[in-house]
Amino acid sequence: MGLVMAAPESDEQTMEVPDGSGRVAHALTRLRPQLKWLGAPVLQAAKTAVAAGLSWFVAADLIGNNLPVFAPLAAVLTVQVTVWDSVSRGVQRVLGVIVGVLVAFGFARLVGVHIWSVALVVFLSWIAGQLLRLGTQGAVQVPVTALLVLVLGTTTNEYAWDRVVDTFIGAGIGVAISLVALPRTHLADAQAEVRSLATHLATLLREFAAGLRSPDGGSSTRLAKARRMSADAERTAAIIQSSVAATRWNPTGYRDRPAAEELEADLKALNTVERATRGIARVLADAPADFCLPPRTAGVLGDLLDQVAQDLDEWASRVTPDLRRPPAPTRPDIAASFHEVVLAARSGDLKPETAAIVDAIAIDANRISDELWAEPEPAATKNGLRWRSLLNP
């Protein structure tokens, strides 16, 4: 009689399913990634909902406006992720409403509503919004308000005044809610993104060096990796810009602002590094099929790329809060290695085409090192904090 062996149970079969409250905890654990992703949208929705409700209460119950819907509408359009964006939207919307009322008030009183008056009011209000440079929100709000005042102002008494008051209420409450529910600055996330991008670029440079010493036919694969770095750099730039924006007019985030702006300046250097790395990948991918370097030339060029990768690692360590400005970073002697590569390319062992490829790689590698340690340009927030910049955030 044969002995039947039971098949081993999988982890899911052997895992004990919790009961009662344990089952709820288990479900929440599995939903944690989704809940984490929903955190920011839910917070934004809650801020907007509270601002809209309070705006309706003030406009309808405290002031008693006949048509208070524009107060919560202004609040919905004002509340943004960052304080600065909320203030900017609020200012643009209020100014747009005021200018729209001024443009349309005379028409509503004197000529009434006709095909030509509607067209003329919209035309003039649109031009006014553009000439006054009221920003995207303000320029659109001018013709919208002017049209509403023209149509409703003739049938609803004091509509224009109520419209301005409701907009002030909604925008003011929207800004107040944004100040109370302050967003995170995400500085640590931005630093991690820069660190990650720099690490991936350094890894790719080391792969170039290994491929030169021991040709493996992987130039096309490494070129594809280098191209993907461009999208990574764009994502990193967006995260840094969000971090800088989150520190503006943020009472709890002002301490992070210098670091965020410095990170924005550092990203300019990293973008140059990404382009130069992509250039090296392109040169190697376009090299002739018989491209092969003598061992000495491959060795010195590979050493240069390894040293540049180490240089990039040293630079990346500066984006961490505790190592942002190391007192004396240990740097490889890139200049000496570059000179050695140039001498090797001038030897009689290389064809002119091969020497040109070596020179192109060495120049890009040297450019990377020079860019990393150049004094960064001061990257101030666009237009500073002048009031005019609220219209062009």
KAKADA-V21686 format. One line per field, one symbol per residue. ss: DSSP state (H for helix, E for strand, C for the rest). Layout:
ss = ???
//
This chain:
ss = CCCCCCCCCCHHHHCCCCCCHHHHHHHHHHHHHHHHHHHHHHHHHHHHHHHHHHHHHHHHHHHCCCCCHHHHHHHHHHCCCCHHHHHHHHHHHHHHHHHHHHHHHHHHHHCCCCHHHHHHHHHHHHHHHHHCCCHHHHHHHHHHHHHHHHHHCCCCCCHHHHHHHHHHHHHHHHHHHHHHCCCCCCHHHHHHHHHHHHHHHHHHHHHHHHHHHCCCCCHHHHHHHHHHHHHHHHHHHHHHHHHHHHHCCCCCCHHHHHHHHHHHHHHHHHHHHHHHHHHHHHHHHCCCCCCCCCHHHHHHHHHHHHHHHHHHHHHHHHHCCCCCCCCCCCCCCHHHHHHHHHHHHCCCCCCHHHHHHHHHHHHHHHHHHHHHCCCCCCCCCCCCCCHHHHHCC
//
